Amino acid sequence: MVAQHIKTLESWAGSTLFERMSQGGRLTTLGNAVVEDFGDAFDQFGEAVIKLRGGPGSRQERIAVLPSIAQLWLSHRLPGLREIEADTTISITALDRAPNRL
């Protein structure tokens, strides 16, 4: 399923972001060039969501993401988030389709 999301992302971007190999894959030069920018953008998005939900003191956060985002981006940041927000319950939902836009 992750491979399908990656192919969809590459199709949407019009560029190859991953080199496929027999034992998985790795980011292309372009993928490496944008991965930090996307990480920063998702971090800023998360901060904006916290502000929208009432700022510090919120005790429950819900995150809905595509499985590829959950696996490739969120999974690496979740332990740090849980450490920083130790009093917050974090709920993650993996969606087959992109979440509705506001």
C-alpha positions in Angstrom: 0.0 0.0 0.0 2.9 2.4 0.8 4.3 1.8 -2.7 0.9 2.9 -4.2 1.0 6.1 -2.3 4.5 6.8 -3.4 3.6 6.2 -7.0 0.6 8.5 -6.6 2.8 11.2 -5.1 5.4 10.8 -7.9 2.6 11.0 -10.5 1.2 14.1 -8.9 4.7 15.7 -8.6 5.6 14.7 -12.1 9.0 13.5 -10.8 10.6 10.3 -9.5 11.3 10.7 -5.8 12.4 7.1 -5.0 14.8 4.7 -6.7 13.3 1.2 -6.4 15.7 -1.7 -5.6 15.2 -5.3 -4.8 15.6 -4.6 -1.1 13.4 -1.5 -0.9 14.3 1.9 -2.2 16.0 5.2 -1.5 15.4 8.8 -2.2 16.5 10.3 -5.5 18.5 13.5 -5.6 15.2 15.4 -5.9 13.6 13.4 -3.1 16.6 14.3 -0.8 16.3 17.9 -1.9 12.7 18.2 -0.8 12.4 15.8 2.2 13.6 18.4 4.8 11.3 21.1 3.3 8.3 18.7 3.6 9.3 17.8 7.1 9.4 21.4 8.1 6.1 22.1 6.4 4.4 19.2 8.3 6.0 20.5 11.6 4.5 24.0 10.9 1.2 22.4 10.0 1.2 20.5 13.4 2.0 23.7 15.3 -0.9 25.5 13.5 -3.3 22.6 14.4 -2.2 23.0 18.1 -3.0 26.7 18.0 -6.4 26.0 16.4 -7.3 23.5 19.1 -6.7 25.8 21.9 -2.9 25.8 22.4 -1.1 24.2 25.3 -3.2 22.4 27.8 -5.1 20.3 25.2 -5.1 16.7 26.4 -6.1 14.9 23.3 -4.7 15.2 19.7 -6.0 13.3 16.7 -3.8 12.9 13.6 -5.2 11.6 10.3 -2.7 10.8 7.6 -2.1 8.6 4.6 -0.2 5.4 5.5 2.9 6.5 3.6 3.1 9.8 5.6 2.5 7.8 8.9 5.3 5.4 8.0 7.9 7.6 6.3 7.5 10.8 8.2 5.4 10.6 11.4 6.9 7.4 12.8 10.3 9.0 13.2 8.8 12.1 15.0 6.2 10.4 17.2 8.5 9.4 20.0 9.8 13.0 20.4 6.2 14.3 20.2 5.1 11.9 22.9 8.1 13.0 25.1 7.3 16.7 24.6 3.5 16.2 25.1 3.7 13.5 27.8 0.3 14.6 29.2 -1.4 14.5 25.8 -3.2 11.4 24.3 -2.2 11.1 20.7 -4.5 9.2 18.4 -3.3 8.4 14.9 -5.6 7.2 12.0 -4.2 6.0 8.7 -6.6 6.9 5.9 -6.9 5.3 2.4 -7.6 8.7 0.9 -6.3 12.1 1.7 -8.2 13.8 4.5 -10.9 16.3 3.6 -9.6 19.8 3.1 -11.0 22.8 5.0 
